[in-house]
Amino acid sequence: MAIEKITDFEKCCGCGVCAALCPKQCITMEPGAEGFLYPHVGADCIECGLCQKNCPVNKDVDDAESYPRRVFACRNLDRDVLFQSSSGGFFFEIAREVIACGGVVFGVVFDAGNRVVHAKAETLEALRAMMGSKYVQSDKRGVWSEVKAALQTGRKVLFSGTPCEIGALRAFLRKDYDNLLCTDFICMGTPSPAVFARHLHDLEQRFGAPAASISFRNKKYGAYTHSLSITFANGKSYFRPQYAEPYVKSFHSRIYLRPSCHHCSYKQAFRLSDITMADFWGLTSTDIPLTMAGGVSMVIVHSAKGMKYFDKVKGRFTCYETDMATARRVQPMLTASCAPSPVREAFFRDFRERPDAPFSGLIGRYEPIPLRDRLRARLKTLTGLRRLVQGMKRRFPALRHM
């Protein structure tokens, strides 16, 4: 007889720890109606309870002052690394430090089929694929056992993921390892892989070739231009800033996030990670003498281990220290879950019932893109005109919000 459930459907974060720990291997992670992975328990279940006991969302996460947390604003001094990074280039340096001492890094990449998955890097070349934000929930099937195997050999291991993924790793390992360093980031939530897959499929059909590279935070048109940038195998390219890109715009409107993201138990200042990373939004409202130009990382250190690694790499950055009050003020997603979009259920109903409908047309019913924004996006890619507009905005401040 199989157990009735591992946790409530609305709480499941899709980590797959239950499947990885099952002694009978009778739990599989399968996509649900919205494209998110959920556990399915087979008939061979012996009701041992390991899955329920070690589910990270079934555990209490205490907001404890176990370490005097420190907060920094950091910008990488290497402009090449800074340009390839989503914010201030902190992750690459901490990961490079682990690889330099013979360690291994686990983070998120696009695989050969352009699925977002957790993978490992042991070289700088492999590490570069982990740079940049991926606004899709990752597939973690198989990664937990790989992390444990690397730790048991004595190698230094860096694992990077969302706060709940750090909780999942801790739950899977069931003990601390001195050679494990965990970094997470301040996230709004994780979008459906099926939704992104449909959008990507539509674009590949439109441009006549598979996607060869994908970026959500291309800095070509500014450090904080949320966007989608794709280069296709035939050399053609696609770029749209957030306000004119249907997937990115509707992601920020919280239309297709995982249900558990709207009441995340890991949304708090105290984290199970050693280091938390984020964009340093609201920098100009602080007394930190840095501009947003190029990108700036917020780095919150939660442990002595995290501080040890921070000290090793801090010379590669322009750094200024601030405090947790500032972090909470400028990054409200540090401690708060976002509310679901009021059109979420209607969108997913359409998404299921119209499997052949192009994504841009489908989402346009709920998140339309005005002609004005489509024209703005087109003008943004015209270099000469863009420079003229930027010059006019510097000269006439009233134009800056247009």
N, C-alpha and C positions, 0 to 999 in steps of 0.2 A: 504494500500500500504506500503510495507516494504522499509526501506532506502536502497540505492544502495550499500553503503559500509560504514564500520566504520572507517577504515584507509586503506592505501595501503597494499597490500598483503606482499610486501617485508619488510614493517616496523613492521607488527604485531609481538609482542613478545609472544603471546599466554597466557597472564596472566589471562584472563577470567573476568576482572573487568566489561567489558561491559555486560556480562551475569549476573553477580552478582547484577548490578545496575538496570537492566531492570525492569520497574514497571509491565510489562505484562508477564514477564518471557518467552519471546518468542525468546530469544537468547540462543543457546546451543553451547558448545565447542565440536567440533568433529575432529577426526584425518584426516589430509589431505593425499595426495598421498605419502608424505615423512615421515609420522608418527607423525608430529607435530600437536598440537591442534590449530584449527582456529574457529572463531565465525561463526555460521550460523543463519541468521535472519529469523524468521517464519512469516507467513502471518498475525499474530495478531499485528504486529508492528504498533504503532500509531505515529511514527516519532517524538517522544518527544525530541530526540537529546541528551539524557543523555549519551548514549554510546559514541558518537563522542566527546562530550564536555569533558568527563572524561577519555578518552583513554590516558594512560600515554605517548604513543609515539606521540600523537597529541599536547602535551603540550611542551612549551619551558622550557629547563633546563638551568638556568643561572649559569655560573661559577663565583660565587660571593665569595669574601673574607668576609664572614659573621662571621667567628670565626678564631682566630689564630691557625690553625691546627698544631698538634704536632705528631711526628712520633717516634715510639719506636721499638726496637728489643727485643723480649721477648722469654724466654725459661722457661717452667714450671719446678718447682723444684720437683714436684711429678713425678717420673719416670714411674709409671704405667699410669698416665694420658698422659704423653708425648708419650709413646709407642703406645697408642691407637689413638692418634691424627695424623692428616695428617702433620702438621708442628710443631709449638711450644706449642700447647695445650692451646691457649688463649680462644677459644670459650667455652670450657667446664667450665672454671672458671667464666666467666661473666654470663653464663647461670645458673650455680650453685648458684651464688649470687642472681639471680632473684627468683629461686625456694625456696631458704632459707627464703625469706621474704614473702612466700605465693603466689608468682607469677606463671605465666605460660609461657612456651617457645614454639614458633612455629619454626620448622625447617624441614629438609628433612630426610626421612627414606626410607628404603625398606619395603613395606607392606607385608602382608601374601602371596601375589602372586608375590613378588619380583618386583613390580612396584615401581618406585621412586615417592613419593608423599610428599606433605607438611602435617605435622601432628603436634600434640601438645604434650608436655611433662610437667607433674606436679610432677614427681619424678625423682630421680637420675637414677634409672633403665631405665626409658623411655628416659631420656636424652642421655644415652650412645648410643642408636640407632642412634642418630643424629651426632655422632662423625665420622669424616672421610669424605673425598670427595666422591661425587657420580657424575660420569661423564655421566649423563643422565638428560634431562630436566624434572623437576618435574611436576606432575599433581596437580594443585592448586584449582580444583573445590571444592567449599564449604568452603575453608579456610578463605576467606575474611570476611564472615559473622561471623565465629567463633572468629576471632581476634576482631572484633568490639564488639561482645557480651561480651567477657572477659574484654575489656577496659571499657565498660559501667557499669560493676559491681564494678569498682574501683581497680581491681587487677593490679599489675605490669605485663606488658607484654613485652617479648623480641621476636621480629620477626627477623629471619635470612634468607637472600636470596640473589639472584643476584642483581646488581644495578637496573635493570629494574623492578624487583619484589618489591624493596623498593619504586620505583616510582609508581608502581601499587597500593600498599597499601595506600600510601599518597593520590592518586587520588580517591580511593574507600572511604576512611574515610572523605575526604573533610574538615578536620579540624585537628588541632594538639591535641594531648593528652599528659598531663604531665606524665602519667603513662606508656607511650610507649617508648621503647628503640629499635632502629633498628640497626642491624649490616649487612653489606654486605661484599663482598670479591672481589678481583681482579680476573676477569675471562677472559678466552679466548673466550668462547662461549658455548652454550648448544647443546649437540648432540641429535639425534633423538631417542626417546624411542623405536620406531619400530625396529631400527637397533640393539640396545642392546638386545631387546627381542628375535630377531632371533638368535643372537650369543648365548645367554643364553639357548635357546631351544636346539640348536645343542649340547652344552656341556652337558645338562641334558640327552639327548639321548645317548650321548657317554659314560657317566659315570653311566647311568642306575638309576638315582634318581633325585628328585628335589633338587635345591640348598637350603641349610640351612643357609648359611651365605656368604656374598659377601663383598669384600674389594678391593678398587682401590689403596690404598696407604699403603699396608702392610709393616711394618718396620723390618720384620724378617731379611731381607737381606740388610738392609741399610735404613737410614732415608729418603733418596730422591730417592728410587727405585719406580718410577711410574710402576704400575703393575696391574694385575688382579689376585686376590686370592679367590678361592671359595671352601667351604666345602660342600659336598653333604650329603643328609639325610642318605645315607648308609655308611657314614664314609670316603668315598674316597675324595680326594682333588685335586685341580688344581691350579698351580701357574705358571705365566709367567711374566717376566719383560717386560717393554714397548717395547724394541727393537725386542721382539719375540712374542708379544701378538697382534693378528690382530686387535682387537677392540681398544685397548689403543694406539697402534702405529698409526692407521689411524685417531683416534680422534686428536692426536697431529699434524697430517698433514692436519687438517681442512677439511676433506672430507665430513662429514655429520653434520655440524653445522646448526642451524636454520638460514634462510636467513637474518633475522634482526640483527643477531650478527655481520655481516660483515660491518654494518654502524650504530653502536649503539650510540644513542644520550646521553647515560648515561656514556660513557667512558670519564671521565674527573676527574681532581683532586678533585674538589668540588663534594660532594655526598649528597644525600638526607638522607643518613644514619647518625647515630651518631658516628659509628665506622666502619672502613674498615679493613679487615684482609687479609693476604696473606702470602705465603712463602717469606722469606727474601732471594731471589736469589741474587747472587752477593755480599754476605756478606764479602767475603775475599777481595773484592776491596774497602772496607771501612776501617775506623780506629776503628771500633767497636771491642772490645776485646772478641769476642765470636767465637767459631768454629761452623761449620754446624752440628756437631755430635749431633744426637738425634732429630734434627729439631729446627728451629727458626722461630717464627712468626714476620711478619711486622704488626704493629698496627698503624693505622692512626686515630687520634681522631678529629672529625669534629665539636663537639658541647660541650657546658658546661655540658649538661646532660651526654654525653659520657665520659667527663673527670671525672665527679663525680663517675661513675661506675668504670672507670679505676683505680682511686685512691683507691677504695675499695678492688681491687683484686691484685694490683701491688706487694704486699708483697709475693705473691705466685710464683713469677717469678724472674729470673735473667733478669734485664732490663737495657737497655742503650738507651738514646735519641739521635736521629739524626735529619735530616731535610727533607723537601719536595723535595729539589733538588736531594738528594740521592735516595729517594723513586721513583721519576720519572726516574732516570737513571737506577736503577737495576730492575725496574718493568715497562717496557714500555707499558704493557697491561693496566696500570692504566688509560692512556689517549688515547690509540690508539686501533681501531678495527683491527682485523686481516683480511687479504684478503682471499677469498675463494680458495680452492684448484682448480687447473685447470682441475682436473678430476671429480669434484663434480657432474656435470650434467650427465656425462656418468655413474658414479657409481649408481646414483639414477634411471637412466633409466633401468639399469640391475637389480637393486633391485626390481623394480616394475614388470618387465617382467619375472623375474625368481623367483617367490615366494617360490618355493621348494628347491632352490639351497642353500647349506650350506654356511653360512656367510664367513667362513675362505677361502673357494674356490672362492667365489664371490669377496671378497676384495683383494684376492691375485693377481687379474688381474691389480689392481691399486696401491697396496701397498705390494709388495712381501717381504717375509722374507727370506733372504739368509740362506743357510745351516749353514754358520759360526755362525750366530746369534742364530739359533736354538740350535746348540751345546753349545754356550756360556750360554744360558738359562738353559740347562740341567746341565752343570757343576756348575752353581751358586747354585743349590739346593743340591749338594754333599758337605756336611759340611767340611769334612777333606780336600778335594781338594781345596775348596774355601779358607780355612784358609791358605793353602800353597801358593796359587796364591796371596792372599793379602800380605803375608809376603814377597814374591818375589818382588811385586810392591813397597813395602816400602823400600826394600834394593836396588832395581834398578829402579830409577825414570823413565827411558826410557820406561819401561813396562807399565806405568800407563795409557796410552792411547790405550792399546791393548784390 
